[in-house]
Amino acid sequence: MKTALSIAGTDPSGGAGIQADLKTMTMNGVFAMSAITALVAQNTTGVREIVEMTPAFLKAQIDAVFEDIPPDAVKIGMVASCGLIEVIAERLHFYHAKSIVVDPVMVATSGDRLIDQEAVDTLKSRLLPLAAIATPNIPEAEILSGMTIRSQADIEAAARKIGDAYGCAVLLKGGHDINDANDFLYADSVGTWFYGTRINNPNTHGTGCTLSSAIAANLAKGFDLPTSIRRSKDYLSGALGAMLNLGKGRGPMQHNFNLTGEYAKEETEK
């Protein structure tokens, strides 16, 4: 079985963060591992408190994984401080990590800001150049590119700007009232649209974590980047379409619980 490592923060409600990553990677047929950057008290309605790991303890977690079960792919999610970003970059470089997916988590679905500007600058200079692909949403792409994104042409321009600046592929995720879940990939100076259908489901907490983790899992299994993206979008669409209803609010992201049919069975058996 192929292996994948998630480096990210937690979500006790189970819909995002490390918890979503581990579920998604498992359902996509790889052995999932984790290194926790922060303990986050959050649910679908907002972030209440964040307790960061120390850089030394994060380093110990990453070393423990790579020294025993080297991952075939790495997904990086919420990292809120410069010291943690520096440790991640140094350790991944040291271990010659491959198939690195950077989901530049900066703003929670609830609107809570999760990272300061100094950490954003460090993420740009240290993590993005290591990435096989970055997966920003539109607000995150605006921060990374310094652009205002209001149209599909803006999406294309921002993805090119980020990709050219940091030497990585960029999957700029659509939505946010600009298009119907269409995502734009910029890789090797070529742009490709991946079209999707907007699903009328209010349970969107954790969708970004899930998509990036699914991409990492598929890269770990040896699929190329476009195929990994298409498979991951299909997985997420199937999950959203199942409409699991949980909780008193919007409910945690239902894809973590309901893909137990033929698709999940097929992937696990592989």
C-alpha positions as CSV (number, residue, x, y, z in Angstrom):
1,M,0.0,0.0,0.0
2,K,1.2,3.5,-0.9
3,T,1.6,6.1,1.9
4,A,0.8,9.7,2.4
5,L,1.5,12.2,5.2
6,S,-0.6,15.2,6.2
7,I,1.0,18.1,8.0
8,A,-1.8,20.3,9.3
9,G,-3.9,21.4,12.2
10,T,-6.7,19.6,13.9
11,D,-10.5,19.9,13.8
12,P,-12.3,18.2,16.7
13,S,-15.6,18.3,14.7
14,G,-14.0,16.0,12.2
15,G,-14.9,17.9,9.1
16,A,-11.6,19.6,8.2
17,G,-7.9,19.6,9.1
18,I,-6.0,16.4,10.0
19,Q,-9.2,14.5,10.8
20,A,-10.6,15.1,7.3
21,D,-7.2,14.5,5.7
22,L,-6.8,11.0,7.3
23,K,-10.3,10.0,6.4
24,T,-9.9,11.2,2.8
25,M,-6.5,9.5,2.3
26,T,-7.8,6.3,3.7
27,M,-10.9,6.3,1.5
28,N,-8.7,7.0,-1.5
29,G,-6.7,3.8,-0.9
30,V,-3.4,4.9,0.8
31,F,-2.0,4.5,4.3
32,A,-2.5,7.9,6.0
33,M,-0.1,9.4,8.5
34,S,0.0,12.8,10.2
35,A,2.2,15.5,11.8
36,I,0.2,18.0,13.7
37,T,1.0,21.7,13.5
38,A,-1.7,23.1,15.8
39,L,-4.5,22.0,18.0
40,V,-7.5,24.0,16.8
41,A,-10.8,24.3,18.7
42,Q,-13.2,24.7,15.8
43,N,-16.4,23.4,14.3
44,T,-18.5,24.3,11.2
45,T,-19.4,27.7,12.7
46,G,-15.9,29.1,13.5
47,V,-12.5,28.9,15.1
48,R,-12.4,29.3,18.9
49,E,-8.8,28.8,19.9
50,I,-5.5,27.7,18.5
51,V,-2.6,26.1,20.4
52,E,0.5,25.7,18.2
53,M,3.0,22.9,18.4
54,T,6.6,24.0,19.0
55,P,8.9,23.8,16.0
56,A,11.0,21.2,17.9
57,F,8.0,18.9,18.5
58,L,6.8,19.3,14.9
59,K,10.3,18.3,13.7
60,A,10.1,15.2,16.0
61,Q,6.8,14.2,14.4
62,I,8.1,14.6,10.9
63,D,11.3,12.7,11.7
64,A,9.3,9.9,13.3
65,V,7.4,9.4,10.1
66,F,10.2,9.7,7.6
67,E,12.6,7.5,9.5
68,D,10.1,4.6,9.7
69,I,7.5,4.9,6.9
70,P,8.7,7.3,4.2
71,P,5.6,8.8,2.6
72,D,4.9,8.6,-1.2
73,A,3.2,12.0,-1.0
74,V,2.9,14.9,1.5
75,K,0.0,17.2,2.0
76,I,0.6,20.5,3.9
77,G,-2.4,22.3,5.3
78,M,-2.7,24.9,8.1
79,V,0.7,26.2,9.2
80,A,0.3,29.5,11.1
81,S,3.8,30.6,12.0
82,C,7.2,31.2,10.4
83,G,9.0,28.8,12.8
84,L,6.8,25.9,11.9
85,I,7.0,26.6,8.2
86,E,10.8,26.8,8.3
87,V,10.9,23.4,10.1
88,I,8.6,21.8,7.5
89,A,10.6,23.1,4.6
90,E,13.9,22.1,6.1
91,R,12.8,18.5,6.9
92,L,11.1,17.9,3.6
93,H,14.2,19.1,1.8
94,F,16.4,16.9,4.1
95,Y,14.3,13.8,3.3
96,H,14.0,14.6,-0.4
97,A,10.2,14.4,-0.1
98,K,8.2,13.9,-3.3
99,S,4.7,14.8,-4.5
100,I,4.2,17.7,-2.1
101,V,0.8,19.2,-2.2
102,V,0.5,22.6,-0.5
103,D,-3.0,23.8,0.5
104,P,-2.2,27.3,1.7
105,V,-4.8,27.5,4.4
106,M,-5.2,31.2,5.3
107,V,-8.9,31.8,6.0
108,A,-11.3,29.2,7.5
109,T,-14.7,28.6,5.8
110,S,-16.2,30.6,8.6
111,G,-14.1,33.6,7.7
112,D,-11.6,33.4,10.5
113,R,-8.0,34.4,9.5
114,L,-5.6,31.7,10.4
115,I,-2.2,33.1,9.4
116,D,-0.4,36.4,9.7
117,Q,1.4,38.3,6.9
118,E,4.9,37.3,8.0
119,A,4.0,33.6,7.9
120,V,2.4,34.2,4.4
121,D,5.8,35.6,3.2
122,T,7.6,32.6,4.6
123,L,5.2,30.2,3.1
124,K,5.8,31.8,-0.3
125,S,9.5,31.7,-0.1
126,R,10.0,28.3,1.6
127,L,7.1,26.0,0.9
128,L,5.7,26.9,-2.5
129,P,9.1,26.3,-4.3
130,L,9.0,22.7,-2.9
131,A,5.5,22.0,-4.0
132,A,4.4,19.8,-6.9
133,I,1.2,21.7,-6.7
134,A,-0.5,24.4,-4.6
135,T,-4.3,24.4,-4.2
136,P,-5.4,27.9,-3.2
137,N,-9.0,29.0,-3.2
138,I,-9.9,32.5,-4.6
139,P,-9.3,34.4,-1.3
140,E,-6.0,32.6,-0.8
141,A,-5.0,33.2,-4.4
142,E,-5.7,36.9,-4.0
143,I,-3.3,37.0,-1.0
144,L,-0.6,35.0,-2.9
145,S,-0.9,36.9,-6.2
146,G,-1.7,40.4,-4.9
147,M,-4.5,40.4,-7.4
148,T,-8.3,41.0,-7.1
149,I,-10.1,38.0,-8.7
150,R,-13.5,38.7,-10.1
151,S,-13.7,36.6,-13.3
152,Q,-12.5,33.5,-14.9
153,A,-9.9,35.5,-16.7
154,D,-8.6,36.8,-13.4
155,I,-8.4,33.2,-12.1
156,E,-6.2,32.2,-15.1
157,A,-4.0,35.3,-14.6
158,A,-3.6,34.7,-10.9
159,A,-2.7,31.1,-11.3
160,R,-0.1,31.9,-13.9
161,K,1.4,34.6,-11.7
162,I,1.7,32.3,-8.7
163,G,3.0,29.4,-10.7
164,D,5.6,31.5,-12.5
165,A,6.7,33.2,-9.3
166,Y,7.3,30.0,-7.2
167,G,7.9,27.3,-9.8
168,C,5.0,25.0,-8.9
169,A,1.8,23.9,-10.5
170,V,-1.3,25.7,-9.2
171,L,-4.8,24.5,-9.0
172,L,-6.9,27.6,-8.4
173,K,-10.2,26.5,-7.1
174,G,-13.3,28.2,-8.4
175,G,-16.6,28.9,-6.7
176,H,-17.1,32.0,-4.5
177,D,-19.9,33.2,-6.9
178,I,-17.5,33.4,-9.9
179,N,-18.2,30.0,-11.5
180,D,-19.8,26.7,-10.8
181,A,-17.1,24.8,-9.1
182,N,-14.7,25.0,-12.1
183,D,-11.0,24.8,-11.2
184,F,-8.1,26.0,-13.2
185,L,-4.7,24.2,-13.4
186,Y,-1.6,26.0,-14.4
187,A,1.3,23.5,-14.9
188,D,4.4,23.6,-17.1
189,S,3.2,26.9,-18.6
190,V,-0.1,25.3,-19.8
191,G,-3.5,26.1,-18.5
192,T,-6.4,23.6,-18.2
193,W,-9.9,24.0,-16.8
194,F,-11.5,21.2,-14.8
195,Y,-15.2,21.7,-15.0
196,G,-17.6,20.7,-12.2
197,T,-21.2,21.2,-11.3
198,R,-22.2,23.3,-8.3
199,I,-24.0,21.1,-5.7
200,N,-26.5,22.9,-3.6
201,N,-25.2,21.7,-0.2
202,P,-24.5,24.0,2.7
203,N,-22.0,21.6,4.3
204,T,-18.8,23.1,2.8
205,H,-16.6,23.0,5.9
206,G,-13.4,21.1,4.9
207,T,-13.9,20.8,1.2
208,G,-10.4,22.3,0.5
209,C,-8.7,19.9,3.0
210,T,-10.5,17.0,1.3
211,L,-9.6,17.9,-2.2
212,S,-5.9,18.5,-1.5
213,S,-5.7,15.3,0.5
214,A,-7.3,13.3,-2.3
215,I,-4.9,14.8,-4.8
216,A,-2.0,13.8,-2.6
217,A,-3.4,10.2,-2.2
218,N,-3.7,9.8,-6.0
219,L,-0.2,11.2,-6.6
220,A,1.1,8.7,-4.1
221,K,-0.6,5.9,-6.1
222,G,1.3,7.0,-9.2
223,F,-1.4,8.9,-11.1
224,D,-0.2,11.9,-13.0
225,L,-1.3,15.4,-11.9
226,P,-4.3,15.9,-14.2
227,T,-5.7,12.4,-13.5
228,S,-5.2,12.9,-9.7
229,I,-7.2,16.2,-9.9
230,R,-10.0,14.7,-11.9
231,R,-10.3,11.6,-9.6
232,S,-10.2,13.9,-6.5
233,K,-12.9,16.2,-7.9
234,D,-15.1,13.2,-8.7
235,Y,-14.6,11.9,-5.1
236,L,-15.5,15.3,-3.6
237,S,-18.6,15.7,-5.9
238,G,-19.8,12.3,-5.0
239,A,-19.4,13.1,-1.3
240,L,-21.2,16.4,-1.5
241,G,-24.0,14.9,-3.6
242,A,-24.8,12.3,-0.8
243,M,-26.2,15.1,1.4
244,L,-25.5,13.6,4.8
245,N,-27.2,15.8,7.4
246,L,-25.2,16.2,10.7
247,G,-25.3,18.6,13.6
248,K,-27.4,21.6,14.5
249,G,-25.6,24.0,12.3
250,R,-24.5,23.5,8.7
251,G,-23.0,20.2,9.8
252,P,-19.4,19.0,9.4
253,M,-18.4,18.0,5.9
254,Q,-20.3,14.9,5.1
255,H,-17.8,13.3,2.7
256,N,-15.8,12.0,5.6
257,F,-18.5,9.6,6.6
258,N,-20.6,8.5,3.6
259,L,-18.3,7.1,0.9
260,T,-18.7,3.5,1.9
261,G,-20.1,2.1,-1.3
262,E,-18.5,0.7,-4.4
263,Y,-16.0,3.5,-5.0
264,A,-14.6,3.2,-1.5
265,K,-14.6,-0.6,-1.7
266,E,-12.7,-0.5,-5.0
267,E,-10.1,1.9,-3.8
268,T,-9.5,0.1,-0.6
269,E,-9.0,-3.3,-2.3
270,K,-6.4,-1.7,-4.6
